[in-house]
Each structure stands twice: as C-alpha cells, then as structure tokens.
Amino acid sequence: MISVGENKSVLCKGDFRPAELYKGDKKVVGYERVSIETADNISITDCYNDKLHDVIIEGNTIQDGTPTPQAPVEIQNVGELMTEGENKGKYKVSLRCKYGDSTFLDENNIEIYLDEPLMKMTHGNKTCADYIDFEKSVVVKYNFKEIYDGTESWEIVSTSNPNTFSKRITTARTVICSHYQTGYTVGIDMTAAANYSVRVYITDSRFSTVEDFKAFLAQQSEAGTPVTVVILNYSAYNGSPREEPIELPEIPTKYGCTNIYELANAVKPKLRAKYKKIIKEG
C-alpha cells in the first residue's frame, strides 16, 4: 500500500514525450537518457516535463559493532516501523520530490508501506539487496527478518551439541543476529549460524535446556531488545529472489527548474534512475 502526496503543478502531457516544448521563445528539440545513482539524493536541472525512468530504491543493512548477549547491537534496515495508525506494523520508505529554484514551492512526498524493511546481506563477494522496482511495480526480496520472543519452536540439535538450539526457517545462506556473532560452523559458542540450512542455529553455553534458552529470549523481548536475525535466503542468493507486486506512482520531472529527489529514511537506501536529459535547444 502506498500514499502519494498531492502535486498540483506537474506539467506533463500525453505519453510524456512532448514533440515541442517551449520556455519563452526557446524550443527544446532533443534528449538522451542519462543514468544517475546515489545513496542520498538526486538533483537535476536539464530535463523534460517527463518522469524518472527505471527507478530502483535499494535496501541497506547496518550493524555498528560486535554483538554479545550482554551487549546486543541493533540491526538497522531501510524502512521506518510504524507504531500506530492504519499502517501500524508496516515499514515506511519515504521519497521527497521537490521542484523549484531558490525556494522550493512545490513538493510531492511519496510514502511506500512494506511488510518488511529493505535489507542487504553480503556473503563472500556477492551482495544481495532487496529493492523496489518502479518500472515493474514489484518489491524484490533476497532477505527476511525474524524477531524472537521465546514462543517459537526451538530444540536442542543433538547430545553432542547440547548448547546449540535450532529453529526451522526457509533455506538460508547466511545470517546476522542482534545478540550473537555470525558463525560459519554450527556449534561455535556465542554464535548464530544458518549455512545452507533450513534451520537457524544459536549456540550459547550458558543454557543447557530449551526452557532456559526460551526464557532468555522472552526476557530480552520484554526488555525491548528482542533477539533479531536477518537471513539471506539461499534460493534468492542463487538467483531466484521473491517478487511481490505493489502499486507505485510515476515520479515526475519538470522542465525549467531544479528537481530534487531525497530519500528521507534514517538508514539511507540507494536510489537509481534514468531521465531524459536535454541535449539541444534552439
């Protein structure tokens, strides 16, 4: 679900390919498509009355520090969690579109509400970022997030790994966790692992029973620091990400003024697009 801010002065017409466009007695007679990419904002001045093309908003994930159960480190993603209103529980991605010169009198705010934030995971030399594709009207998902509160179904892996607890998930390539370092071998103390598996594994030598481990998860949840994992889906990693349809607006470009497009989230996504750059006036 999305909501689009009102924009009354968009001067586009027809199929956004004006045959003739004048500014005073000047006539615009040509263009070329130009690609732009940024992690912050886009500013253009040499465009038609048209739209941004091939727009992609790409996710990001930040964890600033090494987590331990005693000192968890929050995993931050693109998307503001809504805590009230009709979109409660959704994640808002915001794009501000401003049009003008010395003062910006026209602003069009696009707010996109997602079931999950836009995340980014890296394994080896490959980075897999979720993204919104405006051209195809889909959200492309490589990663998923789980938050634990002790009500999940956990079990001890084996008698040889009595301190490793596992939970069934969708197949995973790797994982990061708010309370445990990433482990690449199951059973290493104070790690979370999910290598090529249909389970996530957490090893913590402080606990030898499922009940004690689940009590810890419940305590962390009640304290407002729930054990959270972001998981790179194995199938997506191998080239088959999940696509979810979504209704998205066109993003106008305006001739004769500065066009600024700003990503307004705390964790900055990457914005990619193309536009019709004016190459000749006569």
Residue frames as qw, qx, qy, qz and C-alpha x, y, z in Angstrom:
[[0.000, 0.889, 0.458, 0.000, 0.00, 0.00, 0.00],
 [0.435, 0.036, 0.007, 0.900, 1.28, 3.48, -0.81],
 [0.058, 0.895, 0.381, -0.225, 0.13, 7.05, -0.39],
 [0.518, 0.286, 0.219, 0.776, 1.29, 9.79, -2.71],
 [0.123, -0.556, -0.269, 0.777, 1.47, 13.42, -1.69],
 [0.424, 0.809, 0.400, -0.077, -0.55, 15.89, -3.76],
 [0.382, -0.295, 0.357, 0.800, 1.30, 17.64, -6.58],
 [0.407, 0.736, 0.448, -0.302, -0.87, 20.11, -8.49],
 [0.223, 0.864, -0.210, -0.401, 1.68, 21.64, -10.84],
 [0.581, -0.141, 0.709, 0.375, 3.06, 18.70, -12.80],
 [0.387, 0.651, -0.140, -0.638, 3.24, 19.96, -16.38],
 [0.249, -0.138, 0.895, 0.343, 3.46, 16.61, -18.17],
 [0.651, 0.361, 0.049, -0.667, 1.11, 15.71, -21.01],
 [0.796, 0.368, -0.368, -0.309, 0.16, 12.74, -23.12],
 [0.972, -0.056, -0.184, 0.137, 2.67, 9.90, -23.00],
 [0.530, -0.765, 0.175, 0.321, 5.38, 12.14, -21.50],
 [0.604, -0.002, 0.445, 0.661, 7.13, 12.54, -24.85],
 [0.226, 0.836, 0.197, -0.460, 6.40, 16.15, -25.86],
 [0.693, 0.480, 0.314, 0.436, 7.03, 16.83, -29.55],
 [0.254, 0.605, -0.038, 0.753, 7.58, 20.53, -28.83],
 [0.525, -0.685, -0.404, 0.304, 8.26, 22.27, -25.54],
 [0.279, 0.702, -0.002, 0.656, 8.90, 25.99, -25.13],
 [0.462, -0.608, -0.332, 0.554, 10.41, 28.14, -22.42],
 [0.050, 0.698, -0.088, -0.709, 9.71, 31.66, -23.60],
 [0.647, 0.642, -0.186, -0.367, 10.68, 31.63, -27.28],
 [0.015, -0.503, 0.860, 0.089, 13.11, 28.73, -26.85],
 [0.902, 0.088, -0.148, -0.397, 12.15, 25.38, -28.26],
 [0.508, -0.437, 0.742, -0.022, 13.53, 22.11, -26.84],
 [0.731, 0.461, -0.309, -0.397, 14.39, 19.72, -29.64],
 [0.707, 0.291, -0.642, 0.055, 16.36, 16.74, -28.27],
 [0.636, -0.600, 0.368, -0.317, 17.21, 14.50, -25.34],
 [0.571, 0.278, -0.770, 0.069, 19.26, 11.49, -24.26],
 [0.815, -0.515, -0.211, -0.164, 18.64, 9.06, -21.44],
 [0.213, 0.601, -0.594, 0.491, 21.10, 9.52, -18.58],
 [0.755, -0.345, -0.550, 0.092, 21.63, 7.17, -15.64],
 [0.110, -0.670, 0.382, -0.627, 22.01, 8.52, -12.10],
 [0.782, -0.277, -0.546, 0.119, 22.83, 6.72, -8.87],
 [0.018, -0.586, 0.395, -0.707, 23.21, 7.99, -5.33],
 [0.443, -0.263, -0.799, 0.310, 22.96, 6.96, -1.69],
 [0.095, -0.349, -0.424, 0.830, 21.47, 10.27, -0.62],
 [0.390, 0.711, 0.366, -0.457, 19.65, 12.45, -3.16],
 [0.507, 0.306, 0.532, 0.606, 19.42, 13.31, -6.84],
 [0.090, 0.761, 0.140, -0.627, 19.41, 16.84, -8.22],
 [0.466, 0.238, 0.604, 0.601, 18.81, 17.55, -11.92],
 [0.124, 0.637, 0.133, -0.749, 18.06, 20.72, -13.88],
 [0.167, 0.408, -0.580, -0.684, 18.39, 19.70, -17.55],
 [0.227, 0.178, 0.957, -0.001, 15.27, 17.58, -18.01],
 [0.244, -0.299, -0.583, -0.715, 11.98, 17.48, -19.88],
 [0.624, -0.119, 0.313, -0.706, 8.49, 17.59, -18.42],
 [0.659, 0.169, -0.707, -0.194, 8.50, 13.81, -18.17],
 [0.838, -0.499, 0.069, -0.208, 9.23, 11.27, -15.41],
 [0.225, -0.591, 0.774, 0.004, 12.10, 9.39, -13.87],
 [0.857, 0.229, -0.361, -0.288, 12.61, 6.06, -15.67],
 [0.790, 0.120, -0.565, 0.204, 13.84, 2.67, -14.39],
 [0.275, -0.687, 0.366, -0.564, 13.65, 3.84, -10.78],
 [0.770, -0.128, -0.600, 0.176, 15.14, 1.50, -8.17],
 [0.358, -0.738, 0.347, -0.455, 15.20, 2.07, -4.40],
 [0.737, 0.174, -0.632, 0.166, 17.73, -0.39, -2.99],
 [0.719, -0.670, -0.147, -0.111, 17.85, -1.56, 0.63],
 [0.303, 0.592, -0.570, 0.483, 20.63, -1.38, 3.18],
 [0.814, -0.508, -0.280, -0.002, 21.50, -3.06, 6.49],
 [0.189, 0.673, -0.467, 0.541, 23.78, -1.62, 9.17],
 [0.812, -0.533, -0.229, 0.064, 25.06, -3.24, 12.38],
 [0.213, 0.808, -0.337, 0.434, 27.57, -0.96, 14.05],
 [0.335, -0.592, 0.635, -0.366, 29.57, -3.19, 16.39],
 [0.405, 0.130, -0.905, -0.021, 30.09, -6.78, 17.53],
 [0.668, -0.432, -0.083, -0.600, 27.05, -8.20, 19.33],
 [0.214, 0.097, -0.913, 0.334, 27.03, -10.30, 22.51],
 [0.379, -0.561, -0.724, -0.130, 24.07, -11.50, 24.59],
 [0.381, -0.584, -0.397, 0.597, 25.04, -8.97, 27.29],
 [0.009, -0.599, 0.097, 0.795, 25.53, -6.10, 24.81],
 [0.575, 0.489, 0.630, 0.182, 23.31, -6.59, 21.75],
 [0.098, -0.331, 0.299, 0.890, 23.81, -4.42, 18.67],
 [0.556, 0.557, 0.381, -0.486, 20.71, -3.31, 16.79],
 [0.408, 0.141, 0.692, 0.578, 20.34, -4.34, 13.16],
 [0.242, 0.627, 0.166, -0.722, 19.12, -1.30, 11.20],
 [0.417, 0.287, 0.736, 0.449, 17.42, -1.55, 7.81],
 [0.083, -0.054, -0.272, -0.957, 15.70, 0.76, 5.33],
 [0.414, -0.482, -0.629, -0.448, 12.15, 1.46, 6.48],
 [0.162, -0.281, 0.470, -0.821, 10.61, 3.22, 9.45],
 [0.209, -0.307, -0.926, 0.071, 8.45, 0.90, 11.57],
 [0.339, -0.434, -0.159, -0.820, 5.00, 2.40, 12.02],
 [0.142, -0.052, -0.850, 0.505, 3.73, 2.04, 15.59],
 [0.274, 0.468, 0.579, -0.609, 0.23, 3.49, 15.16],
 [0.411, 0.478, -0.186, -0.754, -2.43, 4.32, 12.57],
 [0.883, 0.309, 0.079, -0.343, -3.75, 2.27, 9.67],
 [0.705, 0.535, -0.455, 0.095, -0.23, 1.20, 8.66],
 [0.526, -0.644, 0.502, -0.237, 0.80, 0.01, 12.12],
 [0.830, -0.165, 0.525, 0.089, 3.36, -2.80, 11.81],
 [0.735, 0.616, 0.153, 0.238, 4.38, -1.74, 8.28],
 [0.562, -0.382, 0.159, 0.717, 7.72, -0.22, 7.27],
 [0.326, 0.910, 0.200, -0.163, 7.64, 3.19, 5.58],
 [0.587, -0.028, 0.314, 0.745, 10.07, 4.14, 2.82],
 [0.123, 0.886, 0.267, -0.358, 9.90, 7.87, 2.01],
 [0.511, 0.178, 0.356, 0.762, 10.93, 9.77, -1.13],
 [0.037, 0.796, 0.248, -0.552, 10.63, 13.57, -1.18],
 [0.496, 0.409, 0.457, 0.615, 10.34, 15.20, -4.59],
 [0.103, -0.769, -0.187, 0.603, 10.96, 18.96, -4.71],
 [0.493, 0.509, 0.432, 0.558, 10.65, 21.29, -7.67],
 [0.079, -0.975, -0.171, 0.115, 11.71, 24.95, -7.81],
 [0.524, 0.646, -0.217, 0.512, 14.67, 27.29, -7.76],
 [0.124, 0.453, -0.526, 0.709, 15.91, 29.40, -4.82],
 [0.456, -0.104, 0.614, -0.636, 12.85, 28.40, -2.79],
 [0.126, -0.075, -0.950, -0.275, 11.10, 25.08, -3.30],
 [0.459, 0.010, 0.175, -0.871, 7.41, 25.85, -3.53],
 [0.844, 0.098, -0.249, -0.465, 6.26, 22.52, -4.90],
 [0.123, -0.393, 0.892, -0.188, 6.81, 19.27, -3.03],
 [0.845, 0.007, -0.308, -0.438, 5.47, 15.79, -3.70],
 [0.294, -0.460, 0.792, -0.273, 6.06, 13.21, -0.97],
 [0.778, 0.084, -0.541, -0.308, 5.86, 9.52, -1.86],
 [0.427, -0.417, 0.694, -0.403, 5.39, 7.10, 1.04],
 [0.700, 0.140, -0.647, -0.268, 5.60, 3.36, 0.41],
 [0.621, -0.428, 0.491, -0.437, 4.47, 0.93, 3.11],
 [0.569, 0.317, -0.751, -0.104, 6.07, -2.53, 3.11],
 [0.887, -0.382, -0.194, -0.171, 5.52, -5.70, 5.13],
 [0.832, -0.306, -0.001, 0.463, 9.28, -5.96, 5.73],
 [0.094, -0.870, 0.229, 0.427, 12.12, -3.42, 5.62],
 [0.740, 0.635, -0.214, 0.060, 14.52, -3.31, 2.68],
 [0.707, -0.595, 0.352, 0.151, 17.61, -5.25, 3.76],
 [0.575, 0.694, -0.434, 0.001, 21.05, -6.02, 2.33],
 [0.823, -0.432, 0.362, 0.068, 23.28, -9.00, 3.08],
 [0.403, 0.718, -0.557, -0.109, 26.73, -9.93, 1.79],
 [0.892, -0.254, 0.372, 0.040, 28.24, -13.39, 1.55],
 [0.730, 0.040, 0.385, 0.564, 31.69, -13.78, 0.05],
 [0.201, -0.132, 0.289, 0.927, 31.96, -11.41, -2.90],
 [0.118, -0.452, -0.690, -0.553, 28.20, -11.29, -3.54],
 [0.119, 0.151, 0.434, -0.880, 25.88, -8.62, -2.13],
 [0.114, -0.452, -0.815, -0.343, 22.13, -9.19, -2.20],
 [0.085, 0.148, 0.316, -0.933, 19.97, -6.13, -1.54],
 [0.229, 0.625, 0.737, -0.111, 16.18, -6.02, -1.52],
 [0.079, -0.153, 0.198, 0.965, 14.80, -3.32, -3.80],
 [0.429, 0.635, 0.478, -0.430, 11.68, -1.57, -5.08],
 [0.299, 0.037, 0.634, 0.713, 11.41, -1.62, -8.87],
 [0.315, 0.503, 0.242, -0.767, 9.13, 1.20, -10.08],
 [0.330, 0.327, -0.595, -0.656, 9.25, 0.10, -13.72],
 [0.372, -0.059, -0.908, -0.183, 7.96, -3.42, -12.95],
 [0.567, -0.458, 0.045, -0.684, 5.87, -2.41, -9.90],
 [0.889, -0.201, -0.409, 0.046, 7.41, -5.07, -7.66],
 [0.378, -0.776, 0.474, -0.172, 9.39, -5.40, -4.43],
 [0.800, 0.311, -0.508, 0.075, 12.26, -7.84, -4.94],
 [0.630, -0.668, 0.305, -0.254, 13.25, -9.71, -1.77],
 [0.612, 0.399, -0.657, 0.185, 16.53, -11.51, -1.10],
 [0.207, 0.169, -0.732, 0.627, 16.42, -11.34, 2.69],
 [0.543, -0.600, -0.436, -0.394, 13.98, -11.83, 5.53],
 [0.024, -0.451, 0.538, -0.712, 13.87, -10.90, 9.19],
 [0.654, -0.429, -0.616, -0.095, 12.74, -12.81, 12.28],
 [0.167, -0.548, 0.413, -0.708, 12.21, -11.49, 15.82],
 [0.580, -0.148, -0.797, 0.083, 12.16, -14.00, 18.69],
 [0.388, -0.544, 0.220, -0.711, 10.25, -13.81, 21.96],
 [0.184, -0.251, 0.887, -0.342, 10.53, -17.36, 23.30],
 [0.726, 0.211, 0.388, -0.528, 7.20, -18.61, 21.93],
 [0.585, 0.510, -0.524, -0.351, 8.84, -20.22, 18.88],
 [0.992, -0.092, 0.062, -0.059, 9.51, -23.92, 18.48],
 [0.147, 0.760, -0.627, 0.091, 13.16, -24.48, 19.43],
 [0.984, -0.176, -0.021, -0.024, 15.02, -27.73, 20.01],
 [0.433, -0.672, 0.554, 0.232, 18.48, -28.93, 21.04],
 [0.523, 0.575, -0.521, -0.353, 20.43, -30.01, 17.97],
 [0.843, 0.092, -0.530, 0.020, 21.96, -33.18, 19.42],
 [0.792, -0.591, -0.068, 0.137, 23.53, -34.69, 22.52],
 [0.726, 0.011, 0.051, 0.686, 26.93, -33.76, 21.08],
 [0.130, 0.341, 0.070, 0.928, 25.77, -30.12, 20.78],
 [0.272, -0.576, -0.742, 0.210, 23.71, -29.66, 23.96],
 [0.139, -0.597, -0.218, 0.760, 24.11, -25.87, 23.96],
 [0.035, 0.097, -0.512, -0.853, 23.03, -25.34, 20.33],
 [0.389, 0.477, 0.638, -0.462, 19.37, -24.54, 19.76],
 [0.100, 0.008, 0.660, 0.744, 17.69, -24.63, 16.37],
 [0.439, 0.519, 0.427, -0.596, 14.52, -23.35, 14.75],
 [0.524, 0.345, 0.676, 0.387, 13.13, -24.27, 11.33],
 [0.140, 0.689, -0.038, -0.710, 13.21, -21.48, 8.69],
 [0.740, 0.666, 0.022, -0.088, 13.21, -21.05, 4.93],
 [0.874, 0.077, 0.039, 0.478, 16.52, -22.17, 3.43],
 [0.157, -0.973, 0.092, 0.144, 19.31, -19.74, 4.29],
 [0.721, 0.514, -0.235, 0.400, 22.77, -18.87, 3.03],
 [0.420, 0.097, -0.475, 0.767, 23.93, -16.78, 5.97],
 [0.384, -0.791, -0.466, -0.102, 22.58, -14.82, 8.94],
 [0.214, 0.344, -0.402, 0.821, 23.38, -11.85, 11.16],
 [0.510, -0.586, -0.628, 0.039, 22.00, -11.55, 14.68],
 [0.163, -0.855, 0.037, -0.490, 21.46, -8.75, 17.18],
 [0.665, -0.670, 0.262, -0.199, 22.88, -10.77, 20.11],
 [0.834, -0.228, 0.444, 0.237, 25.37, -13.25, 18.61],
 [0.009, 0.605, -0.567, -0.559, 28.22, -13.07, 16.13],
 [0.824, 0.385, -0.200, -0.365, 27.79, -14.83, 12.79],
 [0.575, -0.379, 0.721, 0.076, 29.09, -18.39, 12.91],
 [0.549, 0.479, -0.510, -0.457, 30.15, -20.30, 9.83],
 [0.419, 0.061, -0.905, 0.040, 30.21, -23.64, 11.65],
 [0.663, -0.534, -0.247, -0.462, 27.30, -24.82, 13.77],
 [0.843, -0.381, -0.332, 0.186, 28.18, -25.26, 17.44],
 [0.443, 0.266, -0.271, 0.812, 30.71, -22.44, 17.98],
 [0.278, -0.587, -0.600, 0.467, 29.85, -20.81, 21.31],
 [0.001, -0.689, -0.205, 0.695, 28.05, -17.43, 21.27],
 [0.015, 0.202, -0.573, -0.794, 27.27, -17.54, 17.54],
 [0.671, 0.441, 0.381, -0.458, 24.27, -17.68, 15.24],
 [0.125, -0.288, 0.785, 0.533, 24.57, -19.72, 12.05],
 [0.696, 0.431, 0.377, -0.433, 22.38, -20.74, 9.12],
 [0.029, 0.519, -0.679, -0.518, 24.71, -22.09, 6.46],
 [0.378, 0.118, -0.784, -0.478, 22.92, -23.92, 3.59],
 [0.042, -0.144, -0.918, 0.368, 20.26, -24.92, 6.09],
 [0.344, -0.552, -0.537, -0.537, 16.53, -24.98, 6.71],
 [0.594, -0.681, -0.387, 0.184, 17.28, -24.03, 10.31],
 [0.085, 0.809, -0.304, 0.496, 18.82, -21.16, 12.21],
 [0.805, -0.222, -0.449, 0.318, 21.24, -22.28, 14.94],
 [0.137, -0.836, 0.255, -0.467, 22.15, -20.32, 18.08],
 [0.779, -0.067, -0.517, 0.347, 24.85, -21.66, 20.38],
 [0.211, -0.730, 0.255, -0.597, 25.04, -20.32, 23.95],
 [0.541, 0.088, -0.781, 0.299, 26.93, -22.34, 26.58],
 [0.211, -0.209, 0.481, -0.825, 25.03, -20.62, 29.39],
 [0.744, 0.033, 0.176, -0.644, 21.97, -22.73, 28.60],
 [0.048, -0.210, 0.969, 0.118, 21.58, -26.49, 28.51],
 [0.272, 0.436, 0.845, -0.148, 17.79, -26.76, 28.20],
 [0.099, 0.488, 0.546, 0.673, 15.33, -25.39, 25.68],
 [0.313, -0.820, -0.479, -0.001, 13.27, -23.93, 28.53],
 [0.462, -0.622, -0.032, 0.631, 16.19, -21.85, 29.82],
 [0.317, 0.017, 0.440, 0.840, 17.06, -20.61, 26.32],
 [0.058, -0.622, -0.605, -0.493, 13.45, -19.66, 25.59],
 [0.389, -0.799, -0.362, 0.282, 13.25, -17.86, 28.95],
 [0.406, -0.375, 0.175, 0.814, 16.25, -15.77, 27.84],
 [0.132, 0.312, 0.576, 0.744, 14.51, -14.93, 24.55],
 [0.240, -0.769, -0.569, -0.164, 11.37, -13.90, 26.44],
 [0.450, -0.685, -0.188, 0.542, 13.37, -11.74, 28.86],
 [0.328, -0.145, 0.331, 0.873, 15.13, -9.93, 26.01],
 [0.013, -0.516, -0.630, -0.581, 11.81, -9.33, 24.24],
 [0.348, -0.805, -0.475, 0.074, 10.20, -7.92, 27.38],
 [0.459, -0.561, -0.005, 0.689, 13.23, -5.64, 27.89],
 [0.371, 0.872, 0.057, -0.315, 12.70, -4.13, 24.42],
 [0.069, 0.673, -0.671, -0.302, 15.83, -5.73, 22.91],
 [0.927, 0.103, 0.285, -0.220, 14.46, -8.87, 21.25],
 [0.481, -0.288, 0.708, 0.430, 16.84, -11.33, 19.64],
 [0.593, 0.702, 0.077, -0.387, 16.55, -10.46, 15.94],
 [0.570, -0.169, 0.639, 0.487, 18.07, -12.09, 12.87],
 [0.523, 0.670, -0.165, -0.500, 18.35, -11.03, 9.23],
 [0.702, -0.073, 0.690, 0.160, 18.71, -14.01, 6.92],
 [0.272, 0.492, -0.535, -0.631, 19.86, -14.21, 3.31],
 [0.872, 0.197, 0.302, -0.332, 17.56, -16.63, 1.53],
 [0.525, -0.288, 0.705, 0.379, 19.56, -19.39, -0.16],
 [0.538, 0.524, 0.620, 0.225, 17.34, -19.60, -3.27],
 [0.173, 0.977, 0.095, -0.085, 17.48, -15.82, -3.71],
 [0.365, -0.715, 0.484, 0.348, 21.26, -15.90, -3.30],
 [0.505, -0.038, 0.769, 0.390, 21.38, -18.40, -6.17],
 [0.005, -0.039, 0.504, 0.863, 19.37, -16.13, -8.46],
 [0.260, -0.475, -0.747, -0.386, 15.71, -16.66, -7.57],
 [0.019, 0.034, 0.457, -0.889, 14.60, -13.76, -5.36],
 [0.091, 0.584, 0.791, -0.160, 10.96, -13.40, -4.34],
 [0.011, 0.184, 0.246, 0.952, 8.88, -10.73, -6.13],
 [0.026, 0.561, 0.721, -0.405, 5.87, -9.06, -4.54],
 [0.170, 0.587, 0.454, 0.648, 3.56, -6.85, -6.63],
 [0.209, -0.570, -0.388, 0.694, 2.95, -3.30, -5.44],
 [0.283, 0.854, 0.367, 0.236, 1.19, -0.24, -6.82],
 [0.491, -0.386, 0.025, 0.781, 3.66, 2.58, -7.42],
 [0.284, 0.893, 0.194, -0.290, 3.29, 6.09, -8.84],
 [0.647, 0.520, 0.058, 0.554, 5.25, 7.73, -11.62],
 [0.455, -0.632, -0.111, 0.617, 7.80, 10.27, -10.39],
 [0.428, 0.876, 0.200, 0.100, 7.59, 13.47, -12.45],
 [0.517, -0.185, 0.109, 0.829, 10.50, 15.50, -13.80],
 [0.174, 0.907, 0.335, -0.189, 9.87, 19.19, -14.59],
 [0.583, 0.438, 0.171, 0.663, 11.41, 21.43, -17.20],
 [0.094, 0.750, 0.042, 0.653, 12.86, 24.83, -16.35],
 [0.484, -0.747, 0.240, -0.389, 13.62, 24.31, -12.65],
 [0.078, 0.430, -0.866, 0.241, 15.71, 22.27, -10.22],
 [0.861, -0.203, -0.317, -0.343, 14.37, 18.77, -9.49],
 [0.029, -0.479, 0.781, -0.399, 15.49, 17.28, -6.15],
 [0.855, -0.194, -0.393, -0.277, 14.68, 13.74, -5.05],
 [0.077, -0.546, 0.676, -0.489, 15.60, 12.93, -1.43],
 [0.683, -0.205, -0.701, -0.020, 15.44, 9.63, 0.43],
 [0.311, -0.675, 0.177, -0.645, 14.16, 10.53, 3.87],
 [0.901, -0.341, -0.264, -0.043, 14.90, 7.35, 5.86],
 [0.482, -0.802, 0.352, 0.015, 17.36, 7.20, 8.75],
 [0.624, -0.218, 0.656, 0.364, 19.21, 4.28, 7.13],
 [0.333, 0.626, -0.263, -0.654, 19.90, 5.53, 3.63],
 [0.825, 0.285, 0.483, 0.072, 18.93, 3.34, 0.70],
 [0.273, -0.252, 0.515, 0.773, 20.45, 3.73, -2.74],
 [0.515, 0.673, 0.315, -0.428, 18.44, 5.48, -5.45],
 [0.323, -0.142, 0.674, 0.649, 18.98, 4.67, -9.11],
 [0.475, 0.697, 0.437, -0.313, 17.09, 6.12, -12.08],
 [0.407, 0.137, 0.475, 0.768, 17.28, 7.45, -15.61],
 [0.206, 0.764, 0.342, -0.506, 15.91, 10.68, -17.03],
 [0.584, 0.629, 0.337, 0.385, 15.64, 12.46, -20.38],
 [0.391, -0.571, 0.046, 0.720, 18.45, 14.98, -20.44],
 [0.432, 0.880, 0.136, -0.146, 18.05, 17.92, -22.78],
 [0.705, -0.170, 0.340, 0.598, 20.93, 17.98, -25.24],
 [0.267, 0.190, 0.384, 0.863, 19.89, 20.80, -27.56],
 [0.130, 0.745, 0.479, -0.445, 17.84, 23.99, -27.53],
 [0.329, 0.159, 0.450, 0.815, 17.11, 26.25, -30.46]]
